[in-house]
Structure formats: C-alpha cells, structure tokens
C-alpha cells in the first residue's frame, strides 16, 4: 500500500470516528428548550370567587426528554389547588405530586417511559385552582429540571403566569369600589400623561385624560366588589 492510500485510509477512519462520536451524543435543543405555563395571564372581574381557572404546563423545543420536575408557587389566600391531570400519558413510574395550600405550591416529578421530542409547545399537565377571593398572584415556576435519556440536564428557560381579578373600577385595588376610589379620581381629575397628578388607573376609559367621564363610570359601579 502506497503512502497516498495510507493517508486516504487514515482520513476515512478519522472521519468515521468523528461521525460515531457526533451521533452518539444526546441531542436536544438546549438553547431554546422551555417549560412554560399557559395562559400567560388571567385578568378581569369576571373571575369571581368560587369559580375555577385551569393552567397548562408545557415544554417546547426539547429532544429525548425523559424526566421533568417543577414547582408552581401561588398565593394560597387567593387560589386553592383543586385537581390535576396528566396530558403526556406515556410516563413510566407513577409521577410524584405534592401540593400545599398552606404554603402555596404544586410540585410534580414525572419520568416518561418513552422520551419526549417536540419543537412546538406540548402540554404535560393541567392544574386547576379554585378562586378564593379578589386579589392578584403570580404563578411562578421554580426548581425546574429537564433531564434527557442519558440523565443529563437540558438547559431551558421558564415562563410563568399571572392572576388578577380586581375590577377595573377598583382604583386602589382593595376589593371594593367605594369613596376611596372616587377620592383618588378626584385627586387625578384633569390630569393626563406627564401631568404631576396623572394616575393611569384613574383613566378607566383609557382616553389619555382623567375627566368627568371616568368619574361617572366609576360612580356607576359604586358599592360593587
């Protein structure tokens, strides 16, 4: 075998070794992987106490996902955990679920029998909460962990959700529309963006001015919660 053939053989062997190394590595979209809550927000006075809201926890841009762990925190004076249902049903071991309405968290750990690969958002679990009262709370993701089929962590970003059922006309957001709200509006009366007495919350019709129209609208809801 001449030197040219030897060099060619060495090149092919090196290339084959490199390809084997590449294809043996775990593949996942580490730069874009995400675990998120949807909807991103719940807002409006129609979200009344004793009714329910349901959030979904999703993953996106992952490959070979085998294990998911996360904690959702919330204000237990505003929301109360009611139930959950798994969406990605190809799990192996029974998932671990821990909840506490005293401390305000929902914790899930699940290992999937068949690894998950998806580029678009895929629902893992739905969680339902009961609304206890009027208020606001973040629903944040904490202690998140995504592991691939080799047990290696998948770098990822997170995105939580937000709940707020205060009335638009409850200017000071104390749970009722009363004389205190009208007092705030009176203080902001005649103001506009940039004015020293401007209060965006008092501009209930969002026209850029706090005027008699805004006060009339709030007064029409006086006494409501």
C-alpha positions as CSV (number, residue, x, y, z in Angstrom):
1,X,0.0,0.0,0.0
2,X,1.5,3.3,-1.1
3,X,1.6,6.5,1.1
4,X,-1.4,8.0,-0.7
5,X,-3.6,5.1,0.1
6,X,-2.4,5.0,3.7
7,X,-3.3,8.7,4.1
8,X,-6.7,8.1,2.5
9,X,-7.4,5.2,4.9
10,X,-6.4,7.3,7.9
11,X,-8.7,10.1,6.8
12,X,-11.6,7.7,6.4
13,X,-11.0,6.1,9.7
14,X,-10.8,9.5,11.4
15,X,-14.0,10.7,9.7
16,X,-15.8,7.6,10.8
17,X,-14.7,8.0,14.4
18,X,-15.9,11.6,14.4
19,X,-19.3,10.7,13.0
20,X,-19.7,7.9,15.6
21,X,-18.9,10.4,18.3
22,X,-21.4,13.0,17.0
23,X,-24.2,10.6,16.6
24,X,-23.7,9.0,20.0
25,X,-24.1,12.4,21.7
26,X,-27.6,13.1,23.3
27,X,-29.5,15.5,21.1
28,X,-31.6,18.3,22.5
29,X,-32.4,21.9,21.7
30,X,-30.6,23.1,24.7
31,X,-30.5,26.8,23.6
32,X,-34.2,27.0,23.0
33,X,-35.8,24.5,25.4
34,X,-38.6,26.0,27.5
35,X,-41.0,25.0,30.2
36,X,-43.9,27.4,30.5
37,X,-47.4,28.0,31.9
38,X,-50.3,28.9,29.6
39,X,-52.4,31.1,29.6
40,X,-49.8,33.7,30.4
41,X,-52.3,35.7,32.4
42,X,-55.8,35.6,33.8
43,X,-57.2,39.1,34.3
44,X,-60.7,40.5,34.8
45,X,-63.5,41.0,37.3
46,X,-65.4,38.1,35.7
47,X,-63.0,35.7,37.5
48,X,-65.2,35.6,40.6
49,X,-64.6,33.7,43.9
50,X,-65.8,30.1,43.9
51,X,-65.1,29.7,40.2
52,X,-62.1,27.8,38.7
53,X,-59.2,28.5,36.5
54,X,-57.0,25.9,34.7
55,X,-53.5,26.3,33.7
56,X,-51.4,24.0,31.5
57,X,-47.7,23.4,31.9
58,X,-45.9,22.8,28.6
59,X,-42.5,22.1,27.2
60,X,-41.2,23.2,23.9
61,X,-38.0,22.7,21.8
62,X,-36.8,19.5,23.6
63,X,-35.5,16.2,22.4
64,X,-35.1,12.9,24.3
65,X,-36.8,14.4,27.4
66,X,-37.1,11.7,30.0
67,X,-37.7,13.4,33.3
68,X,-39.5,16.6,34.3
69,X,-39.6,18.3,37.7
70,X,-41.1,21.6,38.6
71,X,-42.8,23.6,41.4
72,X,-45.6,26.1,40.8
73,X,-45.9,28.7,43.6
74,X,-49.0,30.8,44.2
75,X,-50.7,32.9,46.9
76,X,-52.8,30.5,48.9
77,X,-55.1,33.3,50.2
78,X,-56.1,33.9,46.5
79,X,-56.1,30.5,44.9
80,X,-56.6,26.9,46.2
81,X,-55.4,23.8,44.4
82,X,-58.2,21.6,43.2
83,X,-57.0,19.0,40.8
84,X,-54.5,18.0,38.1
85,X,-54.5,15.8,35.1
86,X,-51.5,14.5,33.1
87,X,-51.5,15.1,29.4
88,X,-48.3,13.4,28.2
89,X,-49.5,9.9,29.3
90,X,-46.5,7.8,28.1
91,X,-45.0,8.0,31.6
92,X,-43.4,5.0,33.3
93,X,-43.1,5.2,37.1
94,X,-46.0,6.8,38.9
95,X,-45.4,10.5,39.0
96,X,-44.8,12.2,42.3
97,X,-47.2,15.0,43.1
98,X,-47.1,17.1,46.3
99,X,-49.4,20.1,46.9
100,X,-49.8,22.6,49.8
101,X,-52.4,25.3,50.0
102,X,-50.8,26.4,53.3
103,X,-47.5,27.2,51.7
104,X,-48.9,27.7,48.2
105,X,-47.2,25.3,45.9
106,X,-47.8,22.4,43.5
107,X,-44.8,20.1,42.9
108,X,-44.6,17.5,40.2
109,X,-41.9,14.9,39.3
110,X,-42.5,12.6,36.4
111,X,-40.3,10.1,34.4
112,X,-41.6,9.2,31.0
113,X,-41.4,5.7,29.6
114,X,-41.0,7.0,26.1
115,X,-38.8,10.0,25.7
116,X,-40.5,13.2,24.5
117,X,-39.3,15.1,21.5
118,X,-41.2,18.2,20.3
119,X,-40.4,21.6,18.8
120,X,-43.9,23.1,19.3
121,X,-45.3,23.5,22.8
122,X,-46.6,20.2,24.3
123,X,-48.8,20.0,27.3
124,X,-47.5,17.9,30.2
125,X,-50.1,18.5,32.9
126,X,-53.2,20.6,33.5
127,X,-53.7,22.1,37.0
128,X,-57.0,23.5,38.2
129,X,-57.3,26.1,41.0
130,X,-60.4,27.5,42.8
131,X,-60.6,31.2,43.2
132,X,-61.0,32.1,46.9
133,X,-61.3,35.9,46.8
134,X,-60.5,39.1,45.0
135,X,-56.8,39.8,44.5
136,X,-53.7,39.0,42.5
137,X,-50.9,36.4,42.5
138,X,-48.1,35.3,40.3
139,X,-48.0,31.6,39.3
140,X,-44.3,31.1,39.1
141,X,-42.2,28.1,38.0
142,X,-39.5,27.1,40.5
143,X,-36.9,24.3,40.9
144,X,-37.4,23.2,37.3
145,X,-35.4,20.3,35.9
146,X,-35.4,18.6,32.5
147,X,-33.3,15.5,32.0
148,X,-32.6,13.7,28.8
149,X,-32.3,9.9,28.3
150,X,-28.7,9.9,29.5
151,X,-29.6,11.7,32.7
152,X,-28.0,14.9,31.6
153,X,-29.8,18.2,32.3
154,X,-31.3,20.1,29.4
155,X,-30.7,23.8,29.7
156,X,-34.0,25.7,29.5
157,X,-35.9,28.9,30.1
158,X,-39.1,29.3,32.1
159,X,-42.3,31.4,31.8
160,X,-44.9,31.7,34.5
161,X,-48.4,33.2,34.6
162,X,-50.3,35.9,36.4
163,X,-53.8,36.1,38.0
164,X,-55.7,39.4,38.8
165,X,-59.4,39.6,39.3
166,X,-59.6,43.2,40.6
167,X,-62.3,45.3,38.9
168,X,-61.0,47.9,36.5
169,X,-63.0,50.4,38.6
170,X,-61.5,49.5,41.9
171,X,-58.8,52.1,41.6
172,X,-56.9,51.3,44.8
173,X,-57.4,47.6,44.4
174,X,-58.7,46.9,47.9
175,X,-61.5,44.6,46.7
176,X,-64.4,47.1,46.6
177,X,-65.5,50.2,44.7
178,X,-66.1,53.0,47.2
179,X,-65.5,56.6,48.2
180,X,-61.7,55.9,48.4
181,X,-61.7,55.2,44.7
182,X,-63.6,58.3,43.9
183,X,-61.2,60.3,46.1
184,X,-58.3,59.1,44.1
185,X,-60.0,60.0,40.9
186,X,-60.8,63.5,42.2
187,X,-57.1,64.0,43.0
188,X,-56.2,63.0,39.5
189,X,-59.0,64.9,37.9
190,X,-57.9,67.0,34.9
191,X,-54.6,65.2,34.5
192,X,-53.0,63.5,31.5
193,X,-49.7,61.6,30.9
194,X,-46.8,63.7,32.1
195,X,-49.0,65.8,34.4
196,X,-47.8,65.7,38.1
197,X,-51.2,64.3,39.3
198,X,-51.5,61.8,36.5
199,X,-52.8,58.3,37.6
200,X,-53.2,55.9,34.8
201,X,-55.5,53.7,36.9
202,X,-57.9,56.6,37.1
203,X,-58.2,56.8,33.4
204,X,-60.7,54.0,33.2
205,X,-61.8,54.6,29.6
206,X,-58.2,54.8,28.5
207,X,-58.5,58.0,26.5
208,X,-55.5,59.8,28.0
209,X,-57.4,62.1,30.3
210,X,-59.0,61.8,33.8
211,X,-62.2,63.7,33.5
212,X,-65.9,63.6,34.3
213,X,-66.5,60.6,32.1
214,X,-64.1,58.5,34.1
215,X,-65.6,59.6,37.4
216,X,-69.1,58.9,36.1
217,X,-68.1,55.4,35.0
218,X,-66.6,54.5,38.4
219,X,-69.6,56.1,40.3
220,X,-71.9,53.8,38.3
221,X,-70.2,50.8,39.8
222,X,-70.1,52.2,43.3
223,X,-70.6,49.6,46.0
224,X,-69.6,46.7,43.8
225,X,-66.9,44.2,44.6
